[in-house]
């Protein structure tokens, strides 16, 4: 059974707050990200939120396949949220998709999952020569990532694990995160 980690504990200061619940095509931003993963074949999702985060409009947070965990100190950065999510996640392969990436297509998630499952390697999608998210890696790398310095990055931790595989996709959403309200526009 595969699992996805969705780091979503950032302050969204550049956005002006409320980013995870912002409307993207008639749906809360975080809901779109979660839907992409579920529709793409992810069996279980761990969403990492900041303390006291309330997102009543994000209905998929109540889905039985989705578990919420809290990063008590999200100021340490996204990698700390990935590690906290990973500590409560079991599955193979493990995907990571930041919560503020609502434009990733389910077909991309399926392709990354399929390649990671069949090869047992680190897999990321590539659009027009540039890699993006979600990134998938085998369960065997979990402990090393958990032990890595929280001030580092997932990319740093995975580089130490060896060669990765990039799969070409026709999905510009793999490179499109939301930092500003203007990033939501099509």
Secondary structure, 3 states (H helix, E strand, C coil): CCEEEEEECCCCCCCCCCHHHCEECCEEHHHHHHHHHHHCCCCCEEEEEECCCCCCCCHHHHCCCEEEEEECCHHHCHHHHHHHHHHCCCCCCEEECCCCCCCCCHHHHHHHHHHHHHHCCEEEEEECCEEEEEEEECHHHHHHHHHCCCCCCHHHHHHCCCCEEEEECCCHHHHCCCCCHHHHCC
